[in-house]
Amino acid sequence: MGGRAAIAAVILIVGILSSSTLLTFDWNGREGTSDAGLRRQLSLEDYLEMKNKGRKKVSTKDKQEVDEETAQRHRKSFLGGIFPQTDHNMIPIYLRDAQPKVRYLDILMPSRAQKDDEQKGDLAFFWHIPKASGSTMKNVMNFCFGLRRAEKTEAKASLEFVREGILNMDTATPEGLRHSFEEELVDSGMVDVIVSNYFLAGSALFNERHYGNAFTIFRHPIYQAQSLFYYRRKAKWERSYRKELMHITFETYISNPAYVDNWMTRQLTNSIPSVELTEADLERAVLIMRKKIFVGIQEQMEETIRQLMVRFSWNETDTGCAYALIKDRSNANEYPNLSGGRGGATWNIAAEVERWDLQLYEAALIQFAEQGEKYPAGPAPEDGSASFGQAGGESYQTVASTVWSR
C-alpha cells in the first residue's frame, strides 16, 4: 500500500476504533533492534563526540554488555525514559480523543462551554516539536491565556513558582519527567498545561484522575530540519549547541548516517534511530495523531491559535495579545535558503531522508483543514480589532497545494 493510500485508509478507520479492551504495552524497545545499527546511527552529538575524541576498543567479552548499555542510554535519551499505559492499539489511554463532540453553543460562546464532570480535571498537553513555533506558543499560553506550566529555571527542581505562571519543575528531560511523575505533577493542581518534546514520556504523566488533551504544532519537516541545523550552529546558550556544525553544510548534515531522521514519526511510534521505519510505522503514527492530537500548522499560526482557542475554550486576558506575540515570534531563527531551492538536489535528498515525516505532515494538513470545518470562524469584531475569530479553516486542497510539495 502506498504512503498516501495508507494515510487515507487510516483516516477512514480511525473513527471506528474501539478501546474497550485495555492492555499495557511495553515501550522499552522492539524485538529485532540491531545494536550495530544503533551504534552506527547515534544522535549527531554522539557521532561528533566519537569522531573528535575516539573511543577505546571494547573486547569481545565485554562487547555485548557495552552495546546494551549504549542502547539503553540512547533509548532513554531519545524517548524520554518513562512510558504510558496503552490500549490494544498501542495508543496512550490517559489522553482524551482529539475530536470530541462539539456543541453548537460551545462554538458560538467558547467562554460558556461546559465540561463534563469527568473532564474537569483534564490538563492540556503541548507536544513541543523543535523549531515549530514552540517558544511562541508557550508565551501565548502564559501571557495571553494565563495558563500555568512547568519549566525548571533553578538548579534544583521544586514545586514552587519562580515567576508568574511558571512552576520550577522539569518536563523537558528524561530525569525531569521521571521526577515529575514521582511527584505526581498533574495531581498537584499547580499547572494547567504540560509541555514536553517527548510525546510518549509526556503522556505517561497523566492518569485516571487527570487526563491530558494533547495538541502540537507541525512544521514542514525539511524547513524544520533546516532551521534546527542553523540554530544549533549559533545558539551557544542552548544545551544542543554544537560548534562542529559550523564546518559542514546542511546537505552533509542530513545525509550523515548519524542524523536522526523522521523524528516526529519515531516519537509517536517508539522507534529508536536504529530501527528502519516502514509504512506500518507511518500508519500507526497517523492513527495516534488523528485519534489523540489536535494539530496546528506553523505556517498558519493565526488559524492555529483560533482553532485552539475554540477547542480548549481559552480566552485572552487582553484582546490582541496572542496576535501581537505571533507577529513578534519568540526564538525566531533566520537562515539562508536551500541551495537549488525547492525541488533542487539538496531538497530532494532531504525529502528522501524525511519521507515518513513528510507523509505524516501531509496527514496533519488534512486534519488541520478538517478541524477548521468542525470549529468554524465566528463573525468579525465590529470595532475592526485584531481577532482570531474571523479566520476560517482552509480546504485540504488549498492547504496541501500551498504547503505540501517535494
N, C-alpha and C positions, 0 to 999 in steps of 0.2 A: 504494500500500500504506500503510495507517495506521501510525502510530508504534508502537503496541503489537504489531501484526501483524508489523512489520518486526523488532522485537526477538525475537519468537517464532521468526521464520524464521532469524535469525542463531544463536539458541540451538540450533536443530536442525542447522544445517550446520557449526557450529564444530568439532565433534568429528571431522569427516571431511576437514578441510582438509589439503592436502599442502604441505610446504615443501621439496620435493625440488629445485625449481629456484630458485636464489638470484639475485636481481638487486639492484643498488644503485639506490635511488630518490633523486632529487634533491629534498631537503626545502627548498630555498631559496626556494620560492614556488610559486604556482599561476598557470597561464595565466588571463587574464581578470581579474586583480586590478585594481580601479579605484583609481587614485591619488586621484581626487576623493573616493571613498568612504573611503579611508584617512585623508585629511585631515579628513573630516567626523567620523570615528569614532576619534579618537585615544584613548589612555588618559585617564582623568579628570584626572590631574595635568597632562598636556599641554594639555588643554582649558582648565583653570582658568588655567594659565600664559598661554595665548594670550589669554584673556579679560581677565586682570588687566594684562598688560604690553603686549599687542598685538604685531604683527609688521610689519616693513617689507614693503611691497608688492614682489612679485617681477616683474621684467619678463618679457614673453612669451618673450624669448630665453633666459632662464635658468630658466624655469618647469619644464621637463621635468627638468633636472638636479637642481633642488631637490626636486621631487616624488620622484625616485628615491632621493635621499639620505635623505629622510624615511621612505620605505618601507623601505629597508634598515635604518635605525636602529630603526624600530619593530618590524620583523620580528625583529631580533636581541634587542631588549628583551623581546618577548613570548614568543618560542620558545626563547631560550637561546643562539643563535648557533652551536652545533655540532649535528650531526645524525647519527643512526645509520645503519649499513647495514641494509637491509631485504630481506625476501623479496618474492616476486611479489604478495603480499597487502598489501605496504607495512607489514609488522609487523617491529619490530626483531629481528634474527636472534640477537643475543647476550643475549637474555633467555630463561630457561627457561620451559617451559609452566607455567601456574599450577596445573594439576591433574595432577600426576604420579601414577603408580600407587601406591596405598597398600598397604603390607604390614600384615597384622593385628598382628604383634608390634610394629611401629612405633607403632601406636595404643595398645597396652597398656603398652608401655615406651618412651616417647619418647626417654629418655636413652640407650637402646641402639640407636636407629635408625642403621643403617649407610648411608652414602652410597656410591654407585658411585664407582669411582676417578676417572672423568671429571668428577665433580661436587664433588670435594673442594676445589677452588679457587674454588668459587662464593661470591659475596657476596650479602647481602640488599640490596635497593634499595627504599627507602621514598619513594614519590612523595607528597610532603607537600602536601596540599590546604589552603590557608589557612583558619584558624578551624574546623578539624575535628579537634581534639584532637591536633594535630601536636606541640606542645610537650610535652604529657603523654606521648605515645608515645616521643619522643626521650629523655625522662628515664627511662621504664621500661626502654628498651633499654640505657641507660648504667648506671643504678644497680641495676637488678634482674636484668638478664641479662648484665651485664659486656661488652656489645658496644662496640667502638671505632668512632668515626665522625669525619668531618672537620667542623670548624667553625672558621672564621677568627675569632680573638679579638684578634690583634695587628695592627699597622698593615701589616705585610708578611707574606704567607703563607709558610709553610715546612713542611718535613717533620719537624716537631718537635712533641712533645706539650706542650701548655700546661697541662693538668691531666689527671688520670687518665681515660684513655679518649677524650680529645679531641685530635685532631690539628689543627694550625694550618693547615688548607687550606680553600679556599673552593669549595663546590659549590652556592652559593646565587645566584650572579650569572653572567651570560654570560662576563665576563672571568675569573672564578674557575673556571668549568667548562673554559674553554679552557686555562687554566694547569694544572688538574688532569689534563686529557687529555695535555698535553705532558709532564708529569712522571710520567705512567703511574701515577696514584694507585692504581688497582685492582691493579697488579702489585707494589706496594710491600710488601705483607704487613703494613701498619700499620693497616688499617681492616677492620672486619667488615661494615659497612653503609654504603651511600651514601645520603645524604638530599638531596633536591632538590625544589623546586616545579616544575621543568622535566622533564616526563616524557621527551620525545624527547632533549633535550640530556643529561639524566642517563643515558639508555640508551646514549648514544654513548661513555660512559666504559668500557663493558665490551668484552671481546674474546674471542678463541677460547681464551685461557688462563684467563680468569676471567669466567664468565658471571654475569649478575645474576638474582636471584629477586625479582621485583617484587611489592610489596604497597602498599596505600593504605587510608586510612580515609575513607569518604564521609560527608557530612552532607547533610541535606535542603537543596537549593540555595537556597531562599528564606531559611531560617534562617541559612545560611552567609553569604549576601549581606548580610543584616541585621546580623549580628554583625560582619562586616568593616567595614561602614559606620560603626557606632558606635565600633568600636575605633580606626579611623583618625582619628576626631574627637578622641580624647583621648590617644593613645599618642605623646607628644612624644619619647619615646626611640627611636621607630622611624623608619626612612627613609621609610616610607609615610605618616607623619603629615601630615594636611592640615587646617589650622585653618579653611580656607574651608568645610569640610563642616559646621561649626557653624551655618552660616547657611541651610542647606537641609534639607528633610525627606527621609526615606528614599524616599518616592514620587517626589519631584523627582529625586533621585539616580539611581534605577533607570530612570526614564523618559527621562533625558537621552540624546541621540544619542551623546554621548561615552562613555557607560557601556559597558564591555566585557562583553557578555552571554555566557552559556553557556561559561564559562571552561574547565570540565573537558572538554567535547566538543572545544573548539578545541585544547586542549593535546594531546589524543590524536590529532587528525587533521591537525595542522599548518595550522590555519585561522586566519589573522590576523584581527583585528577587522573589517576592511573587507569580508571575504568573507561573504556571506549563506549561512547553513547550510541544508542540505537533509536529507531523510530518508536520502539516501546517506551523508552525514556521520555521522548517528546510527548507522546500521548498521555503519559502519566502526569507530566508537568502541566500540560494544558488542562487536564482533568482537575488537578488540585487548584490551579489558578481560577478556573471558571466556577468551581464549587465553593472555594473559600476566600478568594482575594478580590476585593473591589479595586479596580485598576484605574490609574491615572496615566496620562501621557505627558512627558516633559515638554514636548514640542507644542502642547496645547494646555499650558498651565492655568489660564483663566477658566477654561471649561472644566479642567480637572478640579479646581477649587470649588467651582459652582456645584459640581456633582457631589463632592464630598460634603459640602455644607448641607445639602438636602438629605443625603444618605445618612449622615450622622447627627442631623439636627443641630449643627453648630451655628452659632451666631457671633458676629463680630462685636467686640467690645466698643470699637469705634468704626463707624462706617467708612469704608475706603482703605482700611488698614491692610487687608490682605492684598488688594490691588497694588498698593504702593510697594509692598515688600516683594512681590513677584516681578515688579518692574525694576527694582533695585536688588537683583539677585545676590544672595549671600554666597561667598566662596566661589563665584563665577571664575572660569578658567579660560583665558584666551590662548589659542594655539593656531598654528598655520594649517592651511588646507592640505588635504592629501595630495601627494604628487600624482598627477594624472587625473585627479578629480574622481567624481562618482563614475564607476564603470571602468576606471583605469586599472593598471596592473596591481597596484597596492590594494585598491579597493577589492578587487576580485580575490586576492589572496586572503584578505581579512574576511570576506564573505564566506569563503570555503571553511576557514578555521572556525568561524562563529555560526555555522549553518544551522545548528539546532536552536540557538538563541534567536536567530533571525526569524525562524518559523514560529517560535514562541511569541515573539514580538508581534508578528502578523496576527496571531490569535488574540493578543491583547488589544490590538486595534479594533478588531471585530467586536470584542467585548465592550470596549470603551464606547463605540458607536451605539451598541445596544443599550448601554446604561443611559446614554443621552436621551434615548427614546423613552426609557422607563421613568426617568426623572426629568421631565420636560422643563423648559425655562418658563419663568413667570413673566409678568409684564414689566417693562422698563420703569424705573423710578420717574415720577412726574417732574422732579426737580432736575433731572438730567445728570445726577451724580453717578460716579463710577459704581458699578454693581455687577455681580456675577449672575444675577437672576435672569438677565435677558440673553445670555449666551447659550443657545441650544446646541445639542449634540449633532455632529455632522453624520451623514450617512457613511456606511462602511466603504462604499465605492469612492467617496470623496477623500476620506481619511487614508485609505490604503493607497490610492493612486498618488497622493502627495507625499507620503512618508515612506511607504514600503517600496523599495526597489534595490536591486543589486547592481 
